[in-house]
Amino acid sequence: MKKLMILGASYSQLPLYEAARKLGVHTIAVSTPGDWPGFSAADESSFTDISDPEAVLRAAEEYQIDGITTCCLDTGVKAIGYVCEKLGIKGLSARAGEISSDKYKMKEAFLQGGVNCARHICIRSREELEAALDELRFPVIVKAVDLMGSRGIFRCITKEEARTYYGETMAATKKDYCLLEEFIEGKILGCEAMISDGKLLYCLPNNIEAYQSYVPTPIGHSVPYRKQKKLGAEVERQVGLAIKAVGLDNCPVNCDLIEKEDRIYVIEITGRAGATCLPEMVGLYYGINYYEAIVRLALDMEPEKMFREDAPHQANLSRILTSETTGIVKEIHNENVRSDDIYDLSFNIEPGDVVRRYENGRDRLGQVILTGSDLDACEKRLTQVLSKINIEFTL
């Protein structure tokens, strides 16, 4: 029986454990101690810090694994590359894992690889910040290079804002540097892909619904991409250049981009499947269980066979449920009835839970995933579904 190590044990990784179980794969959940559901879902568990490549390697050697993977979080990507290279198993290279986990190194790789991206400067002190503020055009972004979920990232329209948020960013990051980069005013979009032995198995641009916080934060995705005919080829070209620049191979790919005046810019790219219902989006579009494809790729079990030419290309839309207030959940009212076009409607909260006004992905209340004949049908249906959900709070 093949052994698969899965980094992360939260609800986001649960479908990976389930997909592996259905394939007859023995799973090892890896995370720091806690009441994580993945520990119950896995066959074995290792209480290990997934941000520590050496610690993850020791655990991988102890359990004699055949593969290692994750989804929906960046924290373990560096360790995956390190373990795959050290053990000679299929997956990221150590270099690709390192670059994927540091936005500064990623941006430098983009420049060398001819990828369209925003101008940026690495900042190691307030003196360097002041000099950089005179070089870049506003608005700018102060950005932590090692965090996910829009944490440590702030859009600034004045020098005073940049000075303030620089302190907050450096308090949040584990690095002694951050990025200052120009903010490209445009429409954000995403792209999911998978690459195996240098071959792209698929490449799927998608629309992003963004919540406007310090920076636009994705709270939903949909396919097909509305500008596929006009810009789809350019999205694929830029993603391909970014993949090559970072050195990604034998991994899922998650990429964030911006379109401005019909020009595509890459924000960042990493060697794991995206969050915010993206694996479900890919699976519905191609008529497969995408989590199974991730498992198959990690264990070299021919994932390419899952991406058929007769794929349904099902239009679908996902949306994260959010709150505009901070408070305690009193009641959850959901008047929606089961329907074939509601793929998923679930909540991450229950009465008595404390929730925060939405700022990033950690503040989600639940999710809705819908299918339809086209995007317009999905968006119309979303309005109907959301109108039948009411969550009461006590402040």
Sequence and secondary structure as in RCSB ss.txt:
>XXXX:A:sequence
MKKLMILGASYSQLPLYEAARKLGVHTIAVSTPGDWPGFSAADESSFTDISDPEAVLRAAEEYQIDGITTCCLDT
GVKAIGYVCEKLGIKGLSARAGEISSDKYKMKEAFLQGGVNCARHICIRSREELEAALDELRFPVIVKAVDLMGS
RGIFRCITKEEARTYYGETMAATKKDYCLLEEFIEGKILGCEAMISDGKLLYCLPNNIEAYQSYVPTPIGHSVPY
RKQKKLGAEVERQVGLAIKAVGLDNCPVNCDLIEKEDRIYVIEITGRAGATCLPEMVGLYYGINYYEAIVRLALD
MEPEKMFREDAPHQANLSRILTSETTGIVKEIHNENVRSDDIYDLSFNIEPGDVVRRYENGRDRLGQVILTGSDL
DACEKRLTQVLSKINIEFTL
>XXXX:A:secstr
  EEEEE  SGGGHHHHHHHHHTT EEEEEESSS  HHHHHSSEEEE  TT HHHHHHHHHHHT SEEE  S ST
THHHHHHHHHHHT SS  HHHHHHHT HHHHHHHHHHTT     EEEE SHHHHHHHHTTS SSEEEE SS  TT
TTEEEESSHHHHHHHHHHHHHH SSS EEEEE   SEEEEEEEEEETTEEEEEEEEEEEEEESSSEEEEEEEES 
TTHHHHHHHHHHHHHHHHHHHT  SEEEEEEEEEETTEEEEEEEESS  STTHHHHHHHHHTS HHHHHHHHHTT
S GGGGS TT    EEEEEEE  SS EEEEEEEE     TTEEEEEES  TT EE   SSGGG  EEEEEEESSH
HHHHHHHHHHHHTEEEEEE 
